[in-house]
Amino acid sequence: MKTRVAAIFVLSMLLVSQALAQDQSKLDALDEKVRRDFEKTLPEWKYERVEPVGKSENALIEFWSFANRKVKISILPHESVEKASEVFKNHERYSFNKEVLNGLGDEAVASGYGSADVAFRSGKYTVYISTVADVDADEDARSVSQSDRSKREKSEMVRLSREFARHIARVLNGP
């Protein structure tokens, strides 16, 4: 009996590790697809991929940076469209200052500070984009009032998050 339980445990661990490896290879392929597209469309931006905090998490996390601006993209694949939709609805439910975005994936919202964070679902993927714009480090920062710097920060974050979201949606829906 103990041998049978041990064999079932080992077999289940092998199946789980094989599934994770398959998911990881799909994420690696998606990472390569996104990176190639961005290198063509946004060649001045610097790319960095980071591992999720929990190594067993199934997520693609990329950072793109350029001139005091940084964009974080998190792409999570789900088992089905229904599961992805459920996860997205839960995210949307707890978002503050949310604004529904049309024409981006299957469903999308902007939320957070200045509505600068963008989340959307495209098929079985949920995508989360957040941006930092360090406008105080811009060359002309000293000649711009604090109020105008704050407005610039918000508008840059909104612009970049939505621009990167459109790029990711195009990549996810492309060949």
C-alpha positions as CSV (number, residue, x, y, z in Angstrom):
1,M,0.0,0.0,0.0
2,K,2.8,2.4,0.9
3,T,4.6,1.6,-2.4
4,R,1.4,2.3,-4.3
5,V,1.0,5.7,-2.6
6,A,4.6,6.6,-3.2
7,A,4.3,5.6,-6.9
8,I,1.2,7.8,-7.2
9,F,2.9,10.7,-5.5
10,V,6.0,10.4,-7.8
11,L,3.8,10.1,-10.9
12,S,1.7,13.1,-9.9
13,M,4.8,15.2,-9.3
14,L,6.2,14.2,-12.7
15,L,2.9,15.3,-14.4
16,V,2.9,18.6,-12.6
17,S,6.5,19.4,-13.4
18,Q,5.9,18.4,-17.1
19,A,2.8,20.8,-17.2
20,L,4.9,23.6,-15.6
21,A,7.7,23.0,-18.1
22,Q,5.2,23.2,-21.0
23,D,3.7,26.4,-19.6
24,Q,7.1,27.8,-19.2
25,S,8.1,27.1,-22.8
26,K,4.9,28.8,-24.0
27,L,5.8,31.8,-21.8
28,D,9.3,31.8,-23.2
29,A,8.0,31.8,-26.7
30,L,5.6,34.7,-25.9
31,D,8.4,36.6,-24.2
32,E,10.5,36.2,-27.4
33,K,7.5,37.4,-29.6
34,V,6.9,40.5,-27.4
35,R,10.6,41.3,-27.3
36,R,11.1,41.0,-31.1
37,D,8.0,43.2,-31.7
38,F,9.1,45.9,-29.2
39,E,12.6,45.9,-30.5
40,K,11.1,46.8,-33.9
41,T,8.5,49.3,-32.7
42,L,10.3,50.7,-29.7
43,P,14.0,50.2,-30.4
44,E,15.2,52.8,-27.8
45,W,13.6,51.0,-24.9
46,K,15.7,48.6,-22.7
47,Y,14.3,45.2,-21.9
48,E,14.5,43.1,-18.7
49,R,12.7,39.9,-17.8
50,V,12.3,39.0,-14.2
51,E,11.1,35.8,-12.6
52,P,8.0,35.8,-10.5
53,V,8.5,36.0,-6.7
54,G,7.0,32.5,-6.4
55,K,9.0,30.3,-8.7
56,S,6.0,28.1,-9.3
57,E,3.9,31.0,-10.5
58,N,3.0,30.9,-14.1
59,A,3.6,34.4,-15.2
60,L,5.7,36.4,-17.7
61,I,7.0,39.6,-16.2
62,E,8.9,42.1,-18.3
63,F,10.3,45.6,-17.5
64,W,10.9,48.1,-20.3
65,S,12.7,51.4,-19.5
66,F,13.8,54.5,-21.3
67,A,14.6,58.1,-20.2
68,N,13.3,58.1,-16.6
69,R,10.3,56.0,-17.6
70,K,9.7,52.4,-16.6
71,V,6.9,50.0,-17.7
72,K,6.1,46.7,-16.0
73,I,4.1,44.2,-18.0
74,S,2.8,41.0,-16.3
75,I,1.1,38.4,-18.5
76,L,-0.7,35.5,-16.9
77,P,-2.0,32.5,-19.0
78,H,-5.1,30.7,-17.6
79,E,-6.5,27.3,-18.2
80,S,-9.5,28.7,-20.2
81,V,-11.2,31.8,-21.4
82,E,-13.7,31.4,-18.6
83,K,-11.1,31.2,-15.9
84,A,-9.3,34.2,-17.4
85,S,-12.6,36.1,-17.4
86,E,-13.2,35.2,-13.8
87,V,-9.8,36.4,-12.7
88,F,-10.2,39.6,-14.7
89,K,-13.6,40.3,-13.1
90,N,-12.1,39.8,-9.6
91,H,-9.4,42.3,-10.5
92,E,-11.9,44.8,-11.9
93,R,-14.1,44.4,-8.8
94,Y,-11.3,45.5,-6.5
95,S,-9.8,48.3,-8.7
96,F,-10.2,51.9,-7.6
97,N,-10.8,54.9,-9.8
98,K,-11.6,52.4,-12.6
99,E,-12.4,53.4,-16.1
100,V,-13.6,50.9,-18.7
101,L,-11.4,50.9,-21.8
102,N,-12.9,50.0,-25.1
103,G,-11.0,48.5,-28.1
104,L,-8.4,46.8,-26.0
105,G,-8.5,43.0,-25.8
106,D,-11.8,41.3,-24.8
107,E,-12.3,43.5,-21.7
108,A,-10.1,46.2,-20.2
109,V,-9.9,48.8,-17.4
110,A,-7.6,51.6,-16.3
111,S,-7.3,52.2,-12.6
112,G,-5.1,53.5,-9.8
113,Y,-3.3,56.8,-9.6
114,G,-4.5,58.9,-12.5
115,S,-6.0,55.8,-14.1
116,A,-2.5,54.9,-15.2
117,D,-2.6,51.2,-14.5
118,V,-4.1,49.1,-17.3
119,A,-5.4,45.6,-17.0
120,F,-7.0,43.6,-19.8
121,R,-8.0,40.2,-20.9
122,S,-7.3,38.8,-24.3
123,G,-8.5,35.2,-24.7
124,K,-6.9,33.0,-22.0
125,Y,-4.5,35.8,-20.9
126,T,-4.8,38.5,-18.3
127,V,-2.4,41.4,-18.7
128,Y,-1.4,44.0,-16.1
129,I,0.6,47.1,-17.0
130,S,1.9,49.7,-14.6
131,T,4.2,52.7,-15.4
132,V,6.5,55.0,-13.5
133,A,7.4,58.3,-15.0
134,D,10.2,60.1,-13.0
135,V,9.5,63.5,-14.4
136,D,11.6,65.2,-11.7
137,A,14.6,63.7,-13.4
138,D,13.6,65.2,-16.8
139,E,16.1,67.7,-18.2
140,D,13.6,70.6,-18.0
141,A,12.2,69.6,-14.5
142,R,13.6,72.7,-12.8
143,S,11.9,75.0,-15.2
144,V,8.5,73.4,-14.7
145,S,6.2,74.1,-11.8
146,Q,5.4,71.4,-9.3
147,S,1.8,71.4,-10.5
148,D,2.8,71.0,-14.1
149,R,5.3,68.2,-13.2
150,S,2.5,66.4,-11.5
151,K,0.2,66.8,-14.5
152,R,3.1,65.6,-16.8
153,E,3.7,62.6,-14.5
154,K,0.1,61.4,-14.7
155,S,-0.2,62.1,-18.4
156,E,3.0,60.2,-19.2
157,M,2.0,57.2,-17.1
158,V,-1.4,57.1,-18.7
159,R,0.0,57.5,-22.2
160,L,2.7,54.8,-21.8
161,S,0.5,52.3,-20.0
162,R,-2.1,52.5,-22.8
163,E,0.5,52.5,-25.6
164,F,2.2,49.4,-24.2
165,A,-1.2,47.7,-23.6
166,R,-2.0,48.3,-27.3
167,H,1.3,46.7,-28.3
168,I,0.8,43.7,-26.1
169,A,-2.8,43.2,-27.3
170,R,-1.6,43.3,-30.9
171,V,1.1,40.7,-30.1
172,L,-1.3,38.4,-28.3
173,N,-3.8,38.6,-31.2
174,G,-1.1,38.3,-34.0
175,P,0.3,35.2,-35.7
